[in-house]
Amino acid sequence: MADLLDRMRQNPAGDWTIRDVETVCRQYRIMCGPPRGGGSHYKVAHPMMAEKLTIPYKRPIKPVYIRKRVVFVEAVRAL
C-alpha cells in the first residue's frame, strides 16, 4: 500500500476515489468513516492525532484533500 500512498503523493490531481482513500487508511489503521445523517464528507481520524480530516465523497477528489491526507498519514507513521 505504500505504493498507493506514493502515487497519491506524486500525483494528487489524479482520479482518486474514496475507495483509494479508504484503502490507504485501512493499511495505516486510520479510521475513515462514511457520512452520517445525509452528509457528503467522510471523516478521517486516528486516536493519537488531535486533527481530523473530512474528505468529500464526490469525484474527482480535489488535490488539496489528497495532499492533506498524505501529510496526515505521514504524521501517523511518525508516531
C-alpha positions in Angstrom: 0.0 0.0 0.0 3.0 2.3 0.3 2.9 2.3 -3.5 -0.6 3.7 -3.5 0.4 6.4 -0.9 3.5 7.2 -3.1 1.3 7.5 -6.2 -1.0 9.9 -4.3 1.9 11.9 -3.1 3.3 12.2 -6.7 0.0 12.9 -8.4 -2.6 14.4 -6.0 -4.6 15.6 -9.0 -5.2 12.0 -10.2 -8.6 10.5 -10.5 -8.7 9.3 -6.8 -11.8 7.7 -5.4 -13.0 7.5 -1.8 -12.2 3.7 -2.0 -8.5 4.6 -2.7 -8.6 6.8 0.4 -10.2 4.0 2.5 -7.6 1.5 1.3 -4.6 3.6 2.4 -6.4 4.5 5.7 -7.0 0.8 6.4 -3.3 0.0 5.8 -2.2 2.5 8.4 -5.1 1.8 10.9 -6.6 5.2 10.4 -10.4 5.4 10.8 -12.2 6.5 7.6 -15.9 6.7 8.3 -18.8 7.3 5.9 -21.0 10.4 6.2 -23.8 10.2 8.8 -27.2 11.8 8.6 -27.1 12.8 4.9 -23.6 14.4 4.8 -21.3 14.1 1.9 -17.9 14.0 3.6 -16.0 11.0 5.0 -14.3 11.5 8.4 -10.7 10.6 8.7 -9.2 10.3 12.2 -6.6 8.5 14.3 -6.8 8.1 18.1 -3.3 9.6 18.6 -3.9 12.6 16.4 -5.9 15.7 17.5 -6.6 16.7 13.9 -9.4 15.2 12.0 -9.9 15.4 8.2 -13.0 15.5 6.1 -12.9 14.3 2.6 -15.8 14.7 0.1 -17.2 11.6 -1.5 -17.7 13.4 -4.7 -15.3 12.5 -7.6 -12.8 13.6 -8.5 -11.5 14.3 -5.1 -9.7 17.7 -5.2 -5.9 17.6 -4.9 -5.9 19.7 -1.7 -7.8 16.8 0.1 -5.3 14.2 -1.2 -2.3 16.3 -0.1 -3.8 16.8 3.4 -4.4 13.1 3.7 -0.9 12.2 2.6 0.5 14.6 5.3 -1.9 13.1 7.8 -0.8 9.5 7.0 2.9 10.6 7.3 2.2 12.1 10.7 0.6 8.9 11.9 3.5 6.8 10.6 5.9 9.1 12.6 4.1 8.2 15.9 
